Amino acid sequence: MHWSSWLWLFGLGLQTAFSRAAEPVDLLVRGGTLVTMDPQGRVLSDSAVAIAGDRIVAVGPTAEVEARYEPKRTLDAAGRIVMPGLINAHGHAPMTLFRGLSDDRALMDWLRNYIFPAEAKFVDEAFVRAGTRLALLEMALGGTTTHVDMYYFEDAVADETAQAGLRGILGQAMVDFPAPDNKTWEATYAATEAFVAKWHDHPLVTPAVAPHAPYTVSPDHLQAARKLADKYDVPIVIHLAETKHEEETIVGQYQATPVTHLDKLGLLSPRVIAVHVVWPTDAELLTLKKKGVGVVHCPQSNMKLASGIAPIPKMLDLEIPVALGTDGAASNNDLDIWEEVDTAAKLHKVALLDPTIVSARQAVAMATIEGARAIHMADRIGSLEVGKLADLIIVDMDEPHQLPLYDVYSHLAYVTKASDVRTTIVGGQVIVEDRQAKTLDRGAILAEARGYADRIRTLLAK
Ligand SMILES: [Zn+2]
């Protein structure tokens, strides 16, 4: 072969190598141990995630991914865990401003005598915005990338969530009594429809219809809410079978236990995110499974309000998807989903006197891929897989409470704390880096929360 041909081949080789290296991506997270939560359950050491736009485009050994992609930015995760962002599948973000306002009471006493009156007095759009910002800051710093919410003025929650760059399924609350935002059912319905229509195609916000509970929304209104959700093809978020008291009330009024009551109304479907589900019958569990309902387990809220212990092991056996939620900060009192993972893994062991129930891995899955299934988003989030949205976190593993490390799931379930989260990425955007919030103004948010606390304290003292 003529030397010029060799030169040409050499050039071609260079060109290929160059074009491979030049495949541009926006962000590369390199060198970490990837806890992928993918269908194979892979844990990959010294690996990398490449991100283009809001999507994951590659997951693999660091050397291979680095050889193939030219990132605009690189984040080093050596010695750390990289995993899917956590899903907090139930909360009332603005209620952070009621954190610790009234503790240690039964749900109905707490709601009727403290929370509903406090909400009637204080909750307006500015309150909702301030409380939501505080909640988003707490959640983002702790590694939550998606939150499912239900509150009043949900349009403001959605606006704050989108501005902060977090993801959310955000439900406009619907109740039969006059609420802080809407005084009649007609106004509530119209506001909910306008809210859903407005946010319908947003990349971060999925609007939802959120009838509060079977005991606060009449059968007619529940059916109207379902029709609205059907019309716009959006989720329904509802508290369900939370307490024995609720069960007695619904049986007394409608001669059916809460899950059956909703089923009779035609409310149960794969668009439903049912929160708590502490008191279903065994037959009702089969109904939930058959109807494709996702369940949100809020173990700490259920413990604090003494609501009971949800039959999560039975749900897992039936392969009903279960997510974890903190519930609002007034009933928990923080938005730390790591604590829910820890509690979910322990509560059922002691309740059933069986230490093999709800493994560390299962509990971590509830905050990631199984949680994504329960909120009907598993095709987009919940695992580190090519094609999924780039929602991921980098977790430090070098603190005294984390050494030594033998089993990643054990560490993630039983020792990791919100404060161990170093970096939070949502849809490819870095919203927390090295424990610093990038999209939320920490100083202003904390000052505003203190201001509200002073006003609430003064007004309640009168
Ligand atoms: Zn709740």
Boltz pocket constraint, residues with backbone or C-beta under 6 A from the ligand:
constraints:
  - pocket:
      binder: B
      contacts: [[A, 90], [A, 91], [A, 92], [A, 239], [A, 275], [A, 327], [A, 328]]
      max_distance: 6.0
